[in-house]
Structure formats: C-alpha cells, structure tokens
Amino acid sequence: MRELTVLGTCGAWPEAGRAASGFLLEADGFRLVLDLGYATLPRLLERCAPSELDAVVITHEHPDHCADLSALCRALLFGGERAGRVPLYCTPGVLGRVQAMEPTEALRDVFDPHELPGSHEVGPFRLDGRVLPHHVPHAGVRLTAPGLTVAYSGDAGPGQALGELAAGADLLIAGATLQGPATDPYLLSAAQAGQWAARAGAERLLLTHFWPGDSRRRSVAEASAAYDGEILAAEEGTVVSL
C-alpha cells in the first residue's frame, strides 16, 4: 500500500472543523509524517498509534507546521509502547520553538533529530531537503522510493530548488496560500503552483495551505491556467493513492 492521507490543509490557523498543515505518507508498511501543524495530531491518531510512526519531517518552525509535534511528544512519552526515539528531520529552530512549549519534558528524549536541508535515507525513501524562500529557514522536500516520488513545497515561495525537488514527481504537494497576482516572494500562489508543476513535469498536483476563508475552487482554477494535469484541492481526511 502506498498512499497519502491529508491531516490538515489550512495556513496560519485552522478554520472550524479543519487543521493546519500535515500529511501522513505510507509506503510499504513505513509511516512518515510531513508537518504537524495545529490540530493535526487527533487526525493522525485516527490512522495509527503514535508508536506506529517511523519518522517525522518538519519543513520549518512556524507553528502552523510544527505545533502538534509537542502533542506527539507527549503521546509518545506518556502513552506507553514507545521503543526508542523517533527519527525527526527538521530545519534549525524547530526543536527550540517546540521545546519552548514544553518546559519539563525534553524533546530529544523522544525524537532523534537530523538537520534539514540535507539528504538522508529514511526507511524506503531517500529524503532530499533543499532551501526554499520563506520568512524563516525552510526546507522543501523530495521523497523518492522505487517507483514513487513525492515532492512537498511546504509553505515556501518560488525558487529554482522547487523545480528540482518536483522534477518528474508522481505527486507535488504545493502550499498555495495566495490567490490572484503573486506579490510575496516568500509564499506561493495557486497560479505559481500550477506553473511550477507544469515546468517540473509533475504527474499530479495537490494544492494545500489555503488561507482561511478563501475559495479552494478558485485556487484550483488559477492553478489550472498553467497546468493541465490532475489538480486536487486538499481536504482533511482525503486519501490519495500513489
């Protein structure tokens, strides 16, 4: 089984009934989480127990991408059945940001941190993290296993590294916060997500990180102006077969 489950889709803060950024990638029995923003952990626990997680990847230290790492730490620490530390791949600043919410329990007792950007062997995947433009240090990621490539832009703006990460990907997960003409070099618009997906030759495009209240249908329409492949608007609980 190879599939991606959407845990959360909102940027900045979650709308009612939704969560911030987060995804669960399952491949050949290996479970990897991509980002754990506000309210993502309860949705993750609907899919698996904390002890069944094999790795966590956090693109950057903004809380809409990492806040529930604190909750996962507590679930692993106090929930029992934990065997060893969970590999954690993250940018500088993530551990300090999340540790500040947890004054009594040490994250490093639960997680085994590895720095992004960089390249790592993670279960069946090769993980390549590259710097992308954002307001804080940020790594977009490319996960490659035999017959499968998934790229994730996180919450970053456009940059040459995005095209390299997404080149020929089976699925590009693109944070598409903005609508209309792009005005922020540190955030990606829906139209830009479509342009980069087309330029990179990605097979499918999954739009996420929507600004609360924005029309997701409009984001898909703007992305489709440049990209003629399949475009999905992420929804909490959506399962994408890979």
Residue, then its C-alpha position, 0 to 999 in steps of 0.5 A: m500500500r502506498e498512499l497519502t492521507v491529508l491531516g490538515t490543509c489550512g495556513a496560519w490557523p485552522e478554520a472550524g472543523r479543519a487543521a493546519s498543515g500535515f500529511l501522513l505518507e505510507a509506503d510499504g508498511f513505513r509511516l512518515v509524517l510531513d508537518l504537524g501543524y495545529a490540530t493535526l495530531p487527533r487526525l493522525l491518531e485516527r490512522c495509527a498509534p503514535s508508536e506506529l510512526d517511523a519518522v517525522v519531517i518538519t519543513h520549518e518552525h512556524p507553528d502552523h507546521c510544527a505545533d502538534l509535534s509537542a502533542l506527539c511528544r507527549a503521546l509518545l512519552f506518556g502513552g506507553e509502547r514507545a521503543g526508542r526515539v523517533p527519527l525527526y528531520c527538521t530545519p534549525g529552530v524547530l526543536g527550540r520553538v517546540q521545546a519552548m512549549e514544553p518546559t519539563e519534558a525534553l524533546r530529544d528524549v523522544f525524537d532523534p533529530h537530523e538537520l534539514p536541508g540535507s539528504h538522508e535515507v529514511g526507511p524506503f525513501r531517500l529524503d532530499g531537503r533543499v532551501l526554499p524562500h520563506h520568512v524563516p529557514h525552510a526546507g522543501v522536500r523530495l521523497t523518492a522510493p522505487g517507483l514513487t516520488v513525492a515532492y512537498s513545497g511546504d509553505a515556501g515561495p518560488g525558487q529554482a530548488l522547487g523545480e528540482l525537488a518536483a522534477g518528474a514527481d508522481l505527486l507535488i504537494a504545493g502550499a498555495t496560500l495566495q490567490g490572484p497576482a503573486t506579490d510575496p516572494y516568500l509564499l506561493s500562489a495557486a497560479q505559481a503552483g500550477q506553473w511550477a508543476a507544469r515546468a517540473g513535469a509533475e504527474r499530479l498536483l495537490l494544492t494545500h495551505f489555503w488561507p482561511g476563508d478563501s475559495r479552494r475552487r478558485s485556487v484550483a482554477e488559477a492553478s489550472a491556467a498553467y497546468d493541465g494535469e490532475i489538480l486536487a484541492a486538499e481536504e482533511g481526511t482525503v486519501v490519495s493513492l500513489 
